């Protein structure tokens, strides 16, 4: 089973830039950019928790099963 991080979609829906989220979370923009790409192969759970908190979303909204394989 593959999973997908929907961060790019969520930011697009909210009209929020990757840079804005990085600034809000005090992370490097490259970290957010990597999580918005389709080539994420590892991520810290604490980073996902912080993103969910910053965007006021559940983990189920952020991570979904990738059925396009």
C-alpha positions as semicolon CSV with decimal commas, in nm:
position;residue;x (nm);y (nm);z (nm)
1;X;0,000;0,000;0,000
2;X;0,125;0,344;-0,091
3;X;0,022;0,662;0,087
4;X;0,007;1,020;-0,035
5;X;0,056;1,343;0,155
6;X;-0,209;1,588;0,033
7;X;-0,030;1,900;0,156
8;X;-0,006;2,065;-0,187
9;X;-0,380;2,012;-0,251
10;X;-0,474;2,149;0,091
11;X;-0,256;2,458;0,049
12;X;-0,402;2,519;-0,299
13;X;-0,758;2,492;-0,162
14;X;-0,677;2,749;0,106
15;X;-0,488;2,984;-0,123
16;X;-0,185;2,951;0,102
17;X;0,171;2,937;-0,024
18;X;0,431;2,685;0,081
19;X;0,651;2,971;0,197
20;X;0,371;3,111;0,413
21;X;0,320;2,775;0,585
22;X;0,695;2,733;0,636
23;X;0,714;3,078;0,795
24;X;0,413;3,006;1,017
25;X;0,565;2,677;1,133
26;X;0,922;2,806;1,157
27;X;1,045;2,542;0,910
28;X;1,270;2,571;0,609
29;X;1,071;2,631;0,288
30;X;1,256;2,337;0,132
31;X;1,101;2,105;0,393
32;X;0,748;2,211;0,297
33;X;0,839;2,198;-0,072
34;X;0,961;1,839;-0,032
35;X;0,638;1,739;0,144
36;X;0,437;1,892;-0,142
37;X;0,623;1,686;-0,403
38;X;0,523;1,343;-0,527
39;X;0,855;1,193;-0,423
40;X;0,821;1,192;-0,044
41;X;0,977;0,874;0,089
42;X;1,010;0,962;0,458
43;X;0,886;1,221;0,699
44;X;0,893;1,277;1,073
45;X;0,565;1,206;1,250
46;X;0,614;1,522;1,456
47;X;0,632;1,725;1,136
48;X;0,301;1,579;1,022
49;X;0,149;1,652;1,364
50;X;0,272;2,010;1,347
51;X;0,129;2,056;0,997
52;X;-0,208;1,922;1,111
53;X;-0,205;2,159;1,405
54;X;-0,099;2,460;1,197
55;X;-0,368;2,394;0,935
56;X;-0,629;2,276;1,188
57;X;-0,687;1,947;1,005
58;X;-0,685;1,580;1,100
59;X;-0,419;1,336;0,994
60;X;-0,687;1,163;0,783
61;X;-0,721;1,478;0,573
62;X;-0,345;1,509;0,526
63;X;-0,257;1,146;0,446
64;X;-0,458;0,926;0,213
65;X;-0,407;0,594;0,042
66;X;-0,264;0,639;-0,307
67;X;-0,484;0,428;-0,535
68;X;-0,327;0,555;-0,860
69;X;-0,058;0,287;-0,879
